[in-house]
Amino acid sequence: MVAVLGYDVGGANTKAAFVSVKNGKLLKAEVAVEYFPVWKQPQKLPNILLTLKQRLGVESLDGVGVTMTAELSDSYQTKREGVHHILGCVKKVFPDVPIYVLNTDAKLESLDVAKQEPLGVAAANWAATGWSVAQHLKNGLVVDVGSTSTSIISIVRGEVAARGKTDLEKLICGELVYTGSLRTNVAAIVQSIPIRNGVAGVASELFALSGDVHIILGNISKKDYTSETADGRGKTVPEALARLARVVCADTEMLTKQEIINMAKYICDKQIRQVAEGVNKVYTYTKSSAFSKVPVVVTGLGKDFLARKAAESLGVDTIVDLSTLLPQKAVLATPAFGVAMMTATKLEGETAK
């Protein structure tokens, strides 16, 4: 039996998954998530890693798997600097445990190789999600809508078939859509909003976030709204309504509640279209490569109200909830779970499922 801890070090959230595996069979899986905006205090990352380990009740370990997206944070001058800092923090917390780092080819590398080739491991967390699904589906498309962005991952003949490796390449080919369930500036979703028999342009300010839209519409709960709000106030519906009103330079005395709700519905529809545009690009490519039906697997915080709605709008073959393939706990920390399972597979020499 092997015991493995997997980390997904994000810019806003760091996630951890603990798995124990014997002869390729998953015996136990636990996950934990910590909101940690790394750009504010990157020096505290080792404490966050240790906190997550303790929350999971981990004692002895046979290995640690790591993937990341936090290297893009503007607390680092370059991605190289970010990768080196993140890996250094992991090594500091686990000085005597073998550490494996996920690369964009969906393979695990040693810590030393990862440091030598930092761009090869930067923003590779999507590969862990794709690998996990590829253990269950021969062909498919994964749509993972997180708090900040959406990853769209092609699987063909049981392998991750991404065309883009870096974030830049993925943005070009549609495999990365920078829109998410909580942290997206509303002004990055819409440039105008129909209101009062007219169309109002929006203020290009950080007045409201996608989290405000989705809490107003009941797509998320206050507990789900883990990131900070644009104005630093609370996460109740009235407070979210006030923030959204500011997007058209108004307030809750100038607009009715229903008018603001209608704004939220319009913005949500536009965000679904953003996701659908990327899904359509990657789905078309995947279908042409797979020569068969391609189920769309939805996951992440926005799996139902963004990923599923986007897939439905395109009339895809079938839609699968990731929780029917993987443990329910893995859905909100899929890359961390995936890299933990990949590490267990490497240590055991038998594919862990």
C-alpha positions, 0 to 999 in steps of 0.5 A: 500500500502507498500513501500519497499527498497531491497538491494543486497550488493555485493563485487563489486557492491551494488544494490537497488530496490524500489517497491510499492505494493498494494494488491499483485500488483506491482505498481512501480519498480525502481532499481539503481546500484553502483560499490563499491569494498567493500574490499577497504573501507568497512567503506564507505558502509553506504554512498553507501546505502544512495546514492542508496536510494537517487538516487531512490528518496525514502522518507518514507518506510515500510520496508527494505529487505537485501541480500548479498554476500560481506561477502566473501570479504577479507576485513573481516577475516570471513563471520561472521564478514562480515555479522555483519558489513553489517547488522550493516551498514544497521541498521545505515542507517535505524534505525527506519525502519523494516529490514528483511534479506534473508536466504538460505531457501528463507525465511526472518528473523529479523535482530537479528536472522540474526546476531545470525545465520550469515552463514544462511544469507551469500551469499543468494541472489540467493534465492531472484532470485529463489523466484521471478521466482517461482512466475511465473513458476512451474518448471524451472532453472535460470541462472544468469550471473553477473559481477563476478559469475554465479548462477544456481537456480533450481525451482521444483513445485513452490519452490526453490529447491537448493541442496547447501546452502553455496557457498562451497556446491554450488561450489561442486554441480554446482549451483555456477560457479565462472565465470562472465561477467566482473571481471574474470581473463582470466587465470582462464578461459583458461590455453592455447590458440591456436595461430600461428599454435601452442598452447601458455600457458597463463601467470598466472598474472592479465593481462586481465579480461573477460570484455576485452574479451566481449568488444572486441567481442561487447558483452558489451559496455563501459558503461556496463564495470563498474568494474576496468580494470586489468591495471587501464587504460581505457575501449576502444577496443584498450586498451582491445586488449593490455591487452589481448595480454599480456595474452600470453606475447605479445603486439599489435606490436607483434600480429595482431588485428585479432589474438587477436580477435581470442584469445577473441573468443576462451576464450569466447567459453571456458567461455560458456563451464564453465557455461554449465558444471554447467547448465548441472549438475543442469538441469539434477537434476531439470529434474529428480525432476520435471518430466516435461519440464524445461525452462531455464530462463536467466538473468544478464549482461551475459544473452545473450552471456554466459547464453543463449549460454550455454543453447543452447549448451545443447539443453534444452527444452526452453529458457526464458528471465527473462524480459518476467517474471519480469519488464525489470529494474529488470534484472540487479538487480534481487536479490535486486528486489526479496528481495524487493518483498519478504519483501512487501509480508511479510508486506502485507500478500499477494504474491506480483507479 
